[in-house]
């Protein structure tokens, strides 16, 4: 066990795509070594599944042989732990969803050097074109994160401020419907990038993953619900989805590191199986026309949506008494396929187990680290 812990600690500060300065170029040898370390870390994760009873995968368990570091941040570096920084306490009303809420403003952990480097590397290597809603009336831009109250927020912005992500900002038109596709980070003008306030809302990765599972599986175009060569539809369980995601992502980032895959929006979504599984930090690392990550000036939490929405309205100058300050109501999607919905309901009714907690802590390592959420204890 001590040897495995030492190995995991060695991987912790290593960049997923080869390490080094965010603006530098890694050699093929460095990238290959990084891939080897990640494969070793993946094998260590399998051992974790068998031995993790009583283990703690939370950030506070530094140096433990059981600490999960399978998917280090793209730009992570030793000594960049956000927990060592001064925290900014914010008042909140705890909800039943998720674990204990951190008292630190997520913008503090989000702007640590290691997380800034992670976002820079993601924007450069994945070419992710993030979804946004431009709100001229407020001189603001909402950066969309799926399964973090995004539909509720978009609806509120359209209803109250006449802004939607299908407004025409020069993006491609739908070939059949003729309307603009979603507005994305690559279409933002230099004026918007320099003078608008960029905001988003984030969610506890554990509860967000379960919500992502429900929507991804309940959609008619569920990627993993058709067994190749068979007519019958199949409903994957949560353990099957986490195992598939880990394998798919490891292959994707290995191929990117070795130059065998040119990352684009299609290959990126294919790696994550469904956009609803994409990590929050990836969604917040959409590349601008200059190849840099989109700026972020305000981050609220879904768990404290009402309170943080009021803070946002203050920040954007929407005065007290204005009816548009009312927070958006949360919406839940119904399952498109009832038979799949029955499986999903049973899966979500079962509390997260060791395998799921270890997998989510691994898959969404950057979300926990850069957004200040506590990793689960197992």
Buried (B, 14 or more C-beta within 10 A) or exposed (E): EEEBBEBBBBBBBBBBBBBBEBEEEBEEEBBBBBBEBBEBBBEBBEEBBEBBEEBBBBBEBEEBBBBBBBBBBBBBBEEBBBBEBEBEEBEBEEBEBBBEBBEBBBBBBBBBBBBBBBBBBBBBBBBBBBBBBBBEEBBBBBBBBBBBBBBBBBBBBBEBBEBBBBBEBEBEEEEEEEEBBBBBBBBBBEEBBEEBBBBBBBBBBBBBBBBBBBBBBBBEEBBBBEEEEEEEEEBBBBBEBBBBBBEBBBEBBBBBBBEEBEBEBEBBBEBBBBBBBBBBBBBBBBBBEEEBBBBBEBBBBBBBBBBBBBBBBEBBEBEEEEEBBEBBEEEEEEBBBEEBBEBBEEBBEEEBBBBBBBBBBBBBBBBBBBBBBBBBBB
